[in-house]
Amino acid sequence: PAWVKKFNQRNLPDSLYKLNWNLSLPAAVYHQYAGEDIQPYEAQPLGANQKQFPYKLTSFIKRDYTKIATVPYGNSLLEALAENVIINENMGKNVSTDFLTVSFSSPDYIGHAYGPDSWEQLDDYVKLDSVLGNFFSFLDAQVGQNNYTVFLTADHGVANSPGFSKIHNLPGGVLNETNFINTLNQLLQINYGASNLIRGIYEYQVVLNNDLIDSFKLNKQNVIQTIVDYTQSRPEIAQAFATSAINNAPVTTKQKEMFQNGYFPQRSGEVQFVLKPGYVDGFNQGTTHGVWNPYDAHIPLLWYGWGIKQGKTNREIYMTDIAATLSALLHIQMPSGCVGKVIEEVIK
């Protein structure tokens, strides 16, 4: 749309880069909650020469706009765009309900690089809090107080950086996927005389090259069992099982439910493995997510605005309950794929 082109012509990233990245609070606060600023397990997404506050961003002006995502100003840029969407698309001004989703991804980029226990992540959330405050003030003025409903959540949690865990005597470590795949392929080459039977590892699943298995006329179940036996022996891994046998997997009822929810025969891999608590697949710097444990699966859910009752609950609620609750608020049928339930204590 023309208004988007006009928005882009403002070159907001350059203006934001000029601000550089300085702390929002006194340094003592960051020391209290996150220890030292420089840590060996933190990545340097802004360059190897930038390892601590303050971060200089002016060198990226007109040169590297990818860096905007790895600093809090990515949130500021997105909030400005959201305001323009609402104004130019005339949202909230008609009889029908309008729905706008805004995904603030800078916390994800910053968290992956520096970890959740870093000065950078803490400062990012301090600044995001201010950005959200500005956005709600804008909505009050543009749409009107009590004329909109907001829900705020996340798509995942995060593990501590393995280096952080090691320093603080917590369980954890790194699974080197490249080493894992190479060792598996060598083992399968020895046992079955075929190389590269592993396509890759995705979402903690080993994906096989089924065309190659068929061309060599191999017994697929034997190949899978060989992979399960080896995977189970790895020191980083707690459990491994064939995804086709998920109903009989040696895992808890809670884990089994979660793995079953993520299993789709046409797309899933042949072997599922479960990392030990605190372990991540990747590298020694930064961190990631994707396992069943509460530190990855427990996320916030906040509601605010029209139709929402003040209060809180510690009852187990799922992100799939959001669509059901919104439908109840709007007095409409739930979406065809909805599996959630209405969070009744949220509604006035």
Secondary structure as GFF3:
##gff-version 3
##sequence-region A 1 348
A	DSSP	alpha_helix	2	8	.	.	.	ID=ss1
A	DSSP	alpha_helix	12	17	.	.	.	ID=ss2
A	DSSP	alpha_helix	27	34	.	.	.	ID=ss3
A	DSSP	three_ten_helix	58	60	.	.	.	ID=ss4
A	DSSP	three_ten_helix	65	70	.	.	.	ID=ss5
A	DSSP	alpha_helix	73	88	.	.	.	ID=ss6
A	DSSP	alpha_helix	106	114	.	.	.	ID=ss7
A	DSSP	alpha_helix	119	142	.	.	.	ID=ss8
A	DSSP	beta_strand	149	153	.	.	.	ID=ss9
A	DSSP	alpha_helix	162	167	.	.	.	ID=ss10
A	DSSP	beta_strand	173	175	.	.	.	ID=ss11
A	DSSP	alpha_helix	177	192	.	.	.	ID=ss12
A	DSSP	beta_strand	198	202	.	.	.	ID=ss13
A	DSSP	beta_strand	205	208	.	.	.	ID=ss14
A	DSSP	alpha_helix	210	215	.	.	.	ID=ss15
A	DSSP	alpha_helix	220	233	.	.	.	ID=ss16
A	DSSP	beta_strand	237	242	.	.	.	ID=ss17
A	DSSP	three_ten_helix	243	248	.	.	.	ID=ss18
A	DSSP	alpha_helix	253	261	.	.	.	ID=ss19
A	DSSP	beta_strand	271	275	.	.	.	ID=ss20
A	DSSP	beta_strand	279	281	.	.	.	ID=ss21
A	DSSP	alpha_helix	294	297	.	.	.	ID=ss22
A	DSSP	beta_strand	301	305	.	.	.	ID=ss23
A	DSSP	alpha_helix	321	330	.	.	.	ID=ss24
A	DSSP	three_ten_helix	344	346	.	.	.	ID=ss25
###
